[in-house]
Amino acid sequence: MNQLIAFRPAGSRQFRASESTASAWPIRAASALGGPPAHAQVRRPVAQASFTLLEVLVACAIFFMAVFAVLGVLTQGLGAARSLQQREPDAGALAAALSLTNRLEEGSAAGDFEDIAPGLYPGYSWTRDVYEVGSNGLFQVDFTVIRRAGKGRGPSATQMSILLYRPGSPAGNRFRSGG
């Protein structure tokens, strides 16, 4: 009793030729001696679950267009935030530079920020007034940062005062002993 057996790719079940083969793949009959003939080929299905090269290219193009659009918006936002930043000098930088000295003398000094931060604060200048507030070497230093008019803004000034203890400094005018 010879039966015809159809073969499918590895992993698929075998079925008899008497079963419904209307939707099956092309069937190669086994020879009566057992096994498929030498010229028999097992065909793969035409529609496999994969993407064509064109679909992959279109998906990549859409992805990169979306990424570059987001990066463009991010760049514009960072540029706008940077333009809104106000770069104004702080009197704390002047105080830090003065605090490195061991001796203070009463008097006034003035300058611009080119010697402290070259090119960073154009249009700004500063003044410093030093005077002794106690006979023990305690000094008060008053800083004023002045912005000259420009770029649609009027002139302005900010002030800061600090106390520095410098016992090795010469006595000020108020506490000099007169004879």
C-alpha positions in Angstrom: 0.0 0.0 0.0 1.8 3.0 -1.3 0.8 6.4 0.0 1.9 9.7 -1.4 3.6 11.9 1.2 4.1 15.7 0.7 7.1 17.3 2.3 7.3 20.8 3.9 10.3 22.7 5.3 11.7 21.4 8.6 9.4 21.8 11.6 6.2 21.5 9.7 3.9 18.5 10.0 3.5 15.9 7.3 0.2 15.3 5.7 -1.3 12.8 3.4 -2.1 13.6 -0.2 -5.7 12.8 0.5 -5.9 15.8 2.8 -7.0 19.1 1.5 -4.1 20.7 -0.4 -5.8 23.6 -2.1 -4.0 26.1 0.0 -0.8 24.1 0.6 2.5 24.7 -1.0 3.5 22.8 -4.1 3.7 19.2 -3.2 6.4 16.8 -4.4 5.4 13.2 -4.1 7.7 10.8 -2.5 8.9 8.0 -4.7 7.7 4.5 -4.1 11.2 3.5 -2.9 11.0 6.0 0.0 12.1 9.6 0.1 11.8 12.3 -2.4 13.3 12.0 -5.8 16.8 13.6 -6.3 15.5 16.4 -8.5 12.7 17.4 -6.0 12.9 20.8 -4.5 11.2 22.2 -1.4 9.9 25.7 -2.1 9.7 28.4 0.4 6.6 30.6 0.7 6.7 33.8 -1.3 5.3 36.0 1.4 7.5 35.9 4.4 7.2 38.1 7.5 10.0 40.6 6.7 10.5 44.1 5.4 11.7 45.1 2.0 14.7 47.4 1.6 12.4 50.2 0.4 10.3 50.0 3.6 13.4 50.1 5.8 14.7 53.2 3.9 11.4 55.0 4.2 11.2 54.2 7.9 14.8 55.4 8.5 14.0 58.6 6.5 10.9 59.3 8.6 12.8 58.6 11.8 15.7 60.9 11.0 13.4 63.7 9.8 11.6 63.6 13.2 14.9 63.5 15.1 16.4 66.5 13.2 13.1 68.4 13.7 13.4 67.9 17.5 17.1 68.8 17.5 16.2 72.0 15.6 13.6 73.0 18.1 16.0 72.2 21.0 18.8 74.3 19.4 16.4 77.3 18.9 15.3 77.0 22.5 18.8 77.0 23.8 19.7 80.0 21.7 16.8 81.9 23.0 17.7 81.1 26.6 21.2 82.2 26.0 20.1 85.5 24.5 18.0 86.2 27.6 20.8 85.7 30.0 22.1 89.0 31.5 25.8 89.0 31.9 26.4 91.6 34.6 29.5 91.6 36.7 29.2 90.9 40.4 31.0 92.9 43.1 31.8 89.6 44.6 34.6 89.1 42.0 36.1 92.4 43.2 35.9 91.4 46.8 37.5 88.1 46.1 40.4 89.8 44.4 40.8 92.2 47.3 40.6 89.5 49.9 43.8 88.0 48.7 45.8 90.9 49.9 47.4 91.0 53.3 47.4 94.8 53.8 44.8 97.4 53.2 45.2 101.2 53.0 42.5 103.7 53.3 41.5 105.4 50.0 39.6 105.0 46.8 40.3 103.1 43.6 38.5 102.8 40.3 38.8 100.8 37.1 37.0 98.7 34.6 36.7 94.9 34.3 39.2 94.5 31.6 42.0 93.8 34.1 39.8 91.2 35.9 37.8 89.6 33.1 39.1 90.9 29.7 36.3 91.3 27.1 33.6 89.7 29.3 31.9 92.9 30.7 32.3 95.8 28.3 30.6 99.0 29.4 31.0 98.3 33.1 33.4 100.0 35.6 33.9 99.8 39.4 34.9 101.9 42.3 36.2 100.8 45.7 36.4 102.8 48.9 38.4 101.5 51.8 38.3 102.9 55.3 39.1 101.7 58.8 36.2 101.2 61.1 38.1 100.2 64.3 41.5 100.7 65.7 42.2 96.9 65.6 42.7 96.6 61.9 39.1 96.2 60.9 38.3 97.8 57.5 35.1 98.3 55.6 35.3 98.2 51.8 32.5 99.6 49.7 32.3 98.4 46.1 30.2 100.0 43.4 29.7 98.4 40.0 28.6 101.0 37.4 26.9 100.2 34.0 27.2 103.0 31.5 24.2 103.6 29.2 24.1 101.4 26.1 22.2 98.7 24.3 18.8 100.3 25.0 19.4 100.4 28.8 20.1 103.3 31.0 23.0 103.6 33.4 22.8 101.7 36.7 24.9 101.0 39.8 25.0 98.2 42.3 26.7 98.4 45.7 28.2 95.9 48.1 30.1 96.4 51.4 32.3 93.9 53.2 34.4 94.0 56.4 38.0 92.7 56.3 40.3 92.2 59.3 43.9 93.0 58.4 45.9 93.7 61.6 49.1 94.3 59.6 47.7 97.2 57.7 48.7 100.8 58.6 46.3 102.7 60.8 43.7 104.9 59.1 43.2 108.6 59.4 40.6 108.4 62.1 42.8 106.3 64.5 46.3 107.8 64.0 47.7 109.0 67.1 48.5 112.7 66.9 51.0 114.2 69.2 
